[in-house]
Amino acid sequence: MHKKTRSILDELADISTTRGDIMQITENRAVHVIQSAVNLLQYLKENFDQDTAADLEKRLLNSIRTGDSSKFVRGVRRAKNEN
């Protein structure tokens, strides 16, 4: 007999949605996403020249707004090719 295995992250996600308050879950996810974005913006400013960092920041925000990550990826690839 073959048992279906699940990752620990799947198990934790299921526990949080069945036990937690939906507003608390939404707030926690938003805080994590926002903090990750802030960390990424800081990373861009520290590791790229000012013009490239500004372009990548603009592309990141535009990608989030439109839901299209390819816009940001194109900017990273272009910056990579310029270096």
C-alpha positions as MATLAB code, in Angstrom:
seq = 'MHKKTRSILDELADISTTRGDIMQITENRAVHVIQSAVNLLQYLKENFDQDTAADLEKRLLNSIRTGDSSKFVRGVRRAKNEN';
ca = [
       0.000    0.000    0.000;
       1.340    3.430   -0.984;
       0.968    6.204    1.582;
       0.582    9.770    0.475;
       3.251   11.899    2.140;
       2.951   15.596    2.805;
       5.549   18.185    3.585;
       5.722   19.787    6.993;
       4.830   23.122    5.367;
       1.607   21.618    3.983;
       0.736   20.320    7.421;
       1.419   23.680    9.077;
      -0.606   25.534    6.460;
      -3.567   23.245    7.087;
      -3.335   23.713   10.844;
      -3.222   27.481   10.568;
      -6.264   27.689    8.296;
      -8.385   25.368   10.385;
      -7.481   26.828   13.784;
      -6.711   30.455   13.047;
      -8.808   33.478   12.517;
      -8.905   34.425    8.828;
      -8.085   38.060    9.604;
      -5.048   37.065   11.654;
      -3.820   34.785    8.863;
      -4.289   37.584    6.328;
      -2.439   40.048    8.546;
       0.471   37.650    9.138;
       0.862   36.863    5.448;
       0.754   40.548    4.539;
       3.377   41.419    7.143;
       5.695   38.698    5.819;
       5.254   39.762    2.195;
       5.791   43.440    3.014;
       8.893   42.728    5.099;
      10.306   40.559    2.317;
       9.689   43.336   -0.204;
      11.371   45.893    2.063;
      14.365   43.571    2.456;
      14.552   43.101   -1.322;
      14.441   46.855   -1.944;
      17.242   47.364    0.570;
      19.238   44.605   -1.113;
      18.790   46.277   -4.509;
      20.022   49.608   -3.145;
      23.074   47.989   -1.564;
      24.109   45.838   -4.529;
      23.312   47.883   -7.645;
      24.171   51.362   -8.808;
      21.567   54.034   -8.134;
      20.009   54.028  -11.632;
      19.765   50.238  -11.854;
      18.354   49.960   -8.329;
      15.720   52.603   -9.127;
      14.776   50.790  -12.350;
      14.501   47.444  -10.554;
      12.461   49.012   -7.746;
      10.055   50.483  -10.303;
       9.818   47.123  -12.087;
       9.220   45.286   -8.810;
       6.357   47.569   -7.808;
       4.891   47.418  -11.315;
       5.144   43.612  -11.304;
       3.313   43.443   -7.981;
       0.615   45.823   -9.195;
       0.010   43.944  -12.459;
       0.689   40.439  -11.144;
       3.297   39.846  -13.845;
       6.698   38.837  -12.491;
       8.268   38.689  -15.950;
       8.650   42.480  -15.973;
      10.960   42.337  -12.964;
      12.821   39.296  -14.304;
      13.521   41.111  -17.582;
      15.016   44.019  -15.616;
      17.269   41.705  -13.591;
      18.452   39.945  -16.746;
      19.147   43.269  -18.418;
      21.153   44.455  -15.398;
      23.045   41.152  -15.409;
      23.927   41.534  -19.106;
      25.123   45.116  -18.587;
      27.597   43.956  -15.941;
];
